[in-house]
Amino acid sequence: MKALHIGLGQYGFSWLEEILLQTEGVEVIGVVDHNMPKLEAASALPGMEQAGLYKHIGEALQSIRPEFIVNASSPDSHTRINRLALDLRIPVLCEKPIAVSYQEAEKLESDFRVAKLKLMINENYRYNWLFRTAKRFLNEGRIGRLNKLSVDFYRCHRLLNYLVEMEHPLLLDVAIHHLDCLRYLIGREATSVFAHAWKPKWSWYKANSNVSVLMEFGDIHASYRGSLDEAGKFTDWKGDWRIEGEKAMMELTENHIVIHTEEGSETFRPGPGDEKQSRHAVLREFLDSLRENRPGETDIGDNLKTFLLTDGAVRSAALGQPVLFPVKD
């Protein structure tokens, strides 16, 4: 299938080089970025010999007609690009978040649903071996009935790009992955969220880079603590997880899983290549959803629920009180 790739930031460039150009059955016919040196670097990659280079998406869409778009632009450009794709009826695989605000995302979901057009969000963490395996163990009943989940995330993230200007860089750009994985593992939607957000005086971020969040998923409780400007002893990007149930406690940390019971502990590790498959799995799921004419697992309809939880945390932090969500049958 013919792809148009948009955005050559550090992460966007890796999408092109490591995922799209390495996937059998995908042909990149065009790349868009306003930075000419980045376009020239992309043009030198194997497999880019016939691809067009464009500084503006409008210019690209006047010259070529892709079968799908990978939208790896900065978050403030997501809505504009996704709406151009909607107007031309081109399916989109978009980086998170869907849009800058929940209201924009909700309207976008409605418009794509009415048009019966696919828009899937790259919540690639939940496709990782760690969370896929943990979900299988939960489904098998190894942990028993869930009681609570705790997530810790600490990094020193010094990318001086759009993140520095965001009001909630941790919640909207990083923690959204972890909250999506909470929904995925628990298998139900949150009923309340209570968040406190702040930044230390020495932070290079302009807004809240630290957060503490308490969530309820009915009778299952979850907590999240995170920072983007930690001084040391960092967690993996996926965070450190403690999942407690009636029969056992399951730890997810440093790319392995340990299940603890009264009888002892058992450790599980990924096989060769398992740890690097998450974005490949996202792309395969997206392409399969197009071929099979069905919503992808992280289709905008599902991801909007993750955005609602994230937006609820943002609102709670601003209000200084819990935000409740309606319980749906």
C-alpha positions as CSV (number, residue, x, y, z in Angstrom):
1,M,0.0,0.0,0.0
2,K,1.2,3.5,-0.9
3,A,2.0,5.7,2.1
4,L,2.5,9.4,2.7
5,H,4.6,10.1,5.8
6,I,4.3,13.4,7.5
7,G,6.8,14.7,10.1
8,L,10.6,14.1,10.4
9,G,11.3,15.0,14.0
10,Q,13.4,12.5,15.9
11,Y,10.5,10.1,16.4
12,G,8.9,10.8,13.0
13,F,12.2,10.0,11.3
14,S,12.5,6.7,13.1
15,W,9.0,5.9,12.0
16,L,10.1,6.3,8.4
17,E,13.5,4.6,8.7
18,E,12.8,1.8,11.1
19,I,9.1,1.0,10.5
20,L,7.6,2.1,7.2
21,L,10.7,1.4,5.0
22,Q,11.2,-2.0,6.7
23,T,7.6,-3.2,6.2
24,E,6.9,-5.6,3.4
25,G,3.8,-4.5,1.4
26,V,4.3,-0.8,2.1
27,E,5.7,1.7,-0.4
28,V,6.5,5.2,0.8
29,I,5.6,7.5,-2.1
30,G,6.1,10.8,-0.3
31,V,7.4,12.6,2.8
32,V,6.4,15.9,4.2
33,D,8.4,18.2,6.5
34,H,9.1,21.9,6.5
35,N,12.8,21.3,7.2
36,M,14.8,20.8,4.0
37,P,17.9,19.2,5.6
38,K,15.6,16.6,7.2
39,L,14.0,15.9,3.8
40,E,17.4,15.5,2.2
41,A,18.4,13.1,5.0
42,A,15.2,11.1,4.4
43,S,15.8,11.0,0.7
44,A,19.1,9.2,1.2
45,L,17.5,6.3,3.0
46,P,17.2,2.9,1.1
47,G,13.8,2.6,-0.4
48,M,13.3,6.3,-0.8
49,E,14.6,6.5,-4.4
50,Q,11.2,7.1,-6.0
51,A,9.5,9.0,-3.2
52,G,8.5,12.7,-3.5
53,L,9.8,15.3,-1.0
54,Y,7.4,18.0,0.0
55,K,7.6,21.0,2.4
56,H,3.8,21.3,2.7
57,I,1.1,18.7,2.9
58,G,-1.1,20.6,0.4
59,E,1.7,20.4,-2.2
60,A,2.1,16.6,-1.6
61,L,-1.6,15.9,-1.9
62,Q,-1.8,17.8,-5.2
63,S,1.0,15.6,-6.6
64,I,0.3,12.2,-5.2
65,R,-2.6,10.1,-3.9
66,P,-1.5,7.9,-1.1
67,E,-3.6,5.0,0.2
68,F,-2.9,6.0,3.8
69,I,-1.1,8.7,5.7
70,V,1.2,8.3,8.7
71,N,0.7,11.6,10.7
72,A,3.9,11.9,12.9
73,S,3.7,15.7,13.0
74,S,3.7,17.8,16.2
75,P,0.4,17.6,18.2
76,D,-0.7,21.1,17.2
77,S,-0.7,20.0,13.6
78,H,-2.6,16.7,14.1
79,T,-6.2,18.1,13.6
80,R,-5.4,20.1,10.5
81,I,-3.7,17.2,8.8
82,N,-6.3,14.7,9.9
83,R,-9.1,16.9,8.5
84,L,-7.3,17.3,5.2
85,A,-7.1,13.5,5.0
86,L,-10.8,13.3,5.9
87,D,-11.7,15.7,3.1
88,L,-9.9,13.5,0.6
89,R,-11.1,10.2,2.2
90,I,-7.6,9.0,3.0
91,P,-7.2,6.7,6.1
92,V,-4.7,7.9,8.8
93,L,-2.4,6.3,11.3
94,C,-1.8,9.2,13.7
95,E,0.6,9.8,16.6
96,K,-1.0,10.6,19.9
97,P,-2.7,12.7,21.1
98,I,-5.6,12.8,18.7
99,A,-5.8,16.6,19.0
100,V,-4.8,19.4,21.3
101,S,-8.1,19.3,23.2
102,Y,-10.6,16.6,24.0
103,Q,-13.4,18.6,22.3
104,E,-11.4,18.7,19.1
105,A,-10.8,14.9,19.4
106,E,-14.5,14.2,20.0
107,K,-15.5,16.2,16.9
108,L,-12.9,14.4,14.8
109,E,-14.1,11.0,16.0
110,S,-17.6,11.9,15.1
111,D,-16.7,13.1,11.6
112,F,-14.5,10.1,10.8
113,R,-17.2,7.8,12.1
114,V,-19.9,9.4,9.9
115,A,-17.6,9.3,6.9
116,K,-16.8,5.6,7.7
117,L,-13.1,6.4,7.3
118,K,-10.3,4.8,9.4
119,L,-8.3,6.9,11.9
120,M,-6.1,4.9,14.2
121,I,-3.9,6.3,17.0
122,N,-0.4,5.0,17.6
123,E,-0.8,3.9,21.3
124,N,2.2,1.6,20.7
125,Y,2.9,0.8,24.4
126,R,-0.1,-1.6,24.7
127,Y,1.2,-3.5,21.7
128,N,4.5,-4.2,23.5
129,W,5.4,-7.7,24.7
130,L,5.3,-6.6,28.3
131,F,1.7,-5.5,28.3
132,R,0.5,-8.2,25.8
133,T,1.9,-10.9,28.1
134,A,0.6,-9.2,31.3
135,K,-2.9,-9.1,29.7
136,R,-2.7,-12.8,28.8
137,F,-1.7,-13.6,32.4
138,L,-4.7,-11.6,33.7
139,N,-7.1,-13.3,31.3
140,E,-5.7,-16.7,32.4
141,G,-6.6,-15.8,36.0
142,R,-3.1,-16.0,37.4
143,I,-3.5,-12.9,39.5
144,G,-7.2,-13.5,40.4
145,R,-9.6,-10.6,41.0
146,L,-7.8,-7.3,40.7
147,N,-7.5,-5.0,43.6
148,K,-5.1,-2.2,42.6
149,L,-2.5,-1.1,40.1
150,S,0.4,1.3,40.7
151,V,2.6,2.9,38.1
152,D,5.8,4.8,38.6
153,F,7.5,6.7,35.7
154,Y,10.6,8.9,36.1
155,R,12.8,10.2,33.3
156,C,15.0,13.2,32.5
157,H,13.5,14.2,29.1
158,R,15.5,17.1,27.6
159,L,14.0,17.3,24.1
160,L,13.7,21.0,23.6
161,N,10.8,20.8,21.1
162,Y,7.0,21.3,21.3
163,L,7.0,19.5,24.7
164,V,8.6,22.5,26.4
165,E,5.6,24.7,25.5
166,M,2.8,22.2,26.3
167,E,0.6,22.9,29.3
168,H,0.8,19.3,30.4
169,P,3.7,17.6,28.6
170,L,3.7,14.6,30.9
171,L,0.0,13.9,30.9
172,L,-0.7,14.6,27.2
173,D,2.5,13.3,25.6
174,V,3.8,10.5,27.8
175,A,1.4,9.4,30.5
176,I,-1.3,9.1,28.0
177,H,0.4,5.8,27.0
178,H,0.4,4.5,30.5
179,L,-3.2,5.5,31.1
180,D,-4.1,3.7,27.9
181,C,-2.3,0.6,29.2
182,L,-4.3,0.8,32.4
183,R,-7.5,0.8,30.5
184,Y,-6.2,-2.2,28.4
185,L,-5.1,-4.3,31.3
186,I,-8.1,-3.6,33.6
187,G,-10.6,-4.0,30.7
188,R,-13.0,-1.4,31.9
189,E,-13.4,2.4,31.9
190,A,-12.5,4.8,34.8
191,T,-15.2,6.1,37.0
192,S,-13.2,8.9,38.6
193,V,-9.8,10.6,38.5
194,F,-8.1,12.9,41.0
195,A,-4.8,14.5,39.8
196,H,-2.2,17.0,41.2
197,A,0.3,18.4,38.7
198,W,3.3,20.7,39.2
199,K,6.8,21.6,38.0
200,P,10.0,22.1,40.1
201,K,11.5,25.6,40.0
202,W,14.6,24.3,38.2
203,S,12.6,22.6,35.4
204,W,13.2,23.5,31.7
205,Y,9.5,22.9,31.0
206,K,7.2,25.9,31.0
207,A,4.3,24.0,32.6
208,N,3.5,21.0,34.7
209,S,6.1,18.2,34.2
210,N,5.3,16.2,37.3
211,V,2.0,14.5,38.2
212,S,0.3,12.3,40.8
213,V,-3.0,10.7,39.8
214,L,-5.5,8.5,41.7
215,M,-8.1,6.7,39.6
216,E,-11.0,4.4,40.2
217,F,-12.2,1.8,37.7
218,G,-15.3,0.7,39.7
219,D,-13.9,-1.3,42.6
220,I,-10.4,-1.5,41.1
221,H,-8.0,1.3,42.2
222,A,-5.0,2.7,40.3
223,S,-2.3,5.2,41.0
224,Y,0.2,7.0,38.7
225,R,3.3,9.0,39.7
226,G,5.6,10.5,37.1
227,S,8.2,13.1,36.3
228,L,9.9,14.3,33.1
229,D,12.7,16.2,34.9
230,E,14.0,13.6,37.3
231,A,17.6,13.8,38.5
232,G,18.5,10.1,38.5
233,K,17.5,6.5,38.9
234,F,15.2,6.4,35.9
235,T,12.5,3.9,35.1
236,D,12.1,2.3,31.7
237,W,9.9,4.4,29.3
238,K,7.1,2.0,30.0
239,G,7.4,2.6,33.7
240,D,7.4,0.3,36.7
241,W,4.1,-1.5,37.4
242,R,2.7,-3.3,40.4
243,I,-0.5,-5.2,39.7
244,E,-2.1,-6.7,42.8
245,G,-4.9,-9.3,42.9
246,E,-6.6,-11.9,45.0
247,K,-4.1,-14.7,44.2
248,A,-0.8,-13.0,43.3
249,M,1.1,-9.7,42.6
250,M,2.6,-9.1,39.2
251,E,5.5,-6.7,38.6
252,L,6.3,-5.2,35.2
253,T,9.7,-3.6,35.1
254,E,12.8,-3.4,32.9
255,N,11.2,-5.5,30.2
256,H,10.4,-8.5,32.3
257,I,7.5,-9.7,34.4
258,V,7.7,-11.3,37.9
259,I,4.6,-13.0,39.4
260,H,4.8,-13.2,43.2
261,T,2.7,-15.6,45.3
262,E,3.0,-17.0,48.8
263,E,4.8,-20.0,47.3
264,G,7.5,-18.0,45.6
265,S,8.2,-15.9,42.4
266,E,8.4,-16.7,38.7
267,T,10.1,-14.5,36.1
268,F,9.2,-14.1,32.4
269,R,11.4,-12.5,29.8
270,P,10.8,-11.6,26.1
271,G,12.1,-13.8,23.3
272,P,14.5,-12.5,20.6
273,G,12.9,-9.5,18.9
274,D,9.8,-9.4,21.0
275,E,10.8,-6.1,22.7
276,K,11.1,-4.2,19.4
277,Q,7.8,-5.2,17.8
278,S,5.4,-2.6,19.2
279,R,5.3,-0.1,16.4
280,H,5.5,-2.9,13.8
281,A,2.5,-4.4,15.5
282,V,0.7,-1.1,15.3
283,L,1.3,-0.7,11.6
284,R,0.2,-4.4,11.0
285,E,-3.0,-3.9,12.9
286,F,-3.7,-0.7,11.0
287,L,-3.2,-2.2,7.6
288,D,-5.2,-5.3,8.6
289,S,-8.1,-3.1,9.7
290,L,-8.0,-1.4,6.3
291,R,-8.0,-4.8,4.4
292,E,-10.7,-6.3,6.7
293,N,-12.8,-3.1,6.8
294,R,-13.0,-3.0,10.6
295,P,-11.9,-0.6,13.4
296,G,-8.3,-1.1,14.5
297,E,-7.7,-2.0,18.1
298,T,-6.6,1.6,18.9
299,D,-9.0,3.2,16.5
300,I,-10.0,6.8,17.4
301,G,-13.3,5.4,18.9
302,D,-11.3,3.5,21.5
303,N,-8.5,6.0,21.9
304,L,-11.0,8.7,22.6
305,K,-11.7,6.9,25.9
306,T,-8.0,7.1,26.8
307,F,-8.1,10.8,25.9
308,L,-11.2,11.3,28.1
309,L,-9.3,9.9,31.1
310,T,-6.2,12.0,30.3
311,D,-8.4,15.1,29.9
312,G,-10.1,14.3,33.2
313,A,-6.7,14.3,34.9
314,V,-5.9,17.6,33.3
315,R,-9.2,19.1,34.5
316,S,-8.9,17.6,38.0
317,A,-5.4,19.1,38.3
318,A,-6.8,22.5,37.4
319,L,-9.9,22.2,39.7
320,G,-8.1,20.7,42.6
321,Q,-10.9,18.1,43.0
322,P,-11.9,14.7,41.6
323,V,-13.5,14.4,38.2
324,L,-16.2,11.8,37.9
325,F,-17.1,9.9,34.7
326,P,-20.6,8.6,33.9
327,V,-20.9,4.8,34.2
328,K,-22.1,3.3,30.8
329,D,-23.7,-0.1,30.4
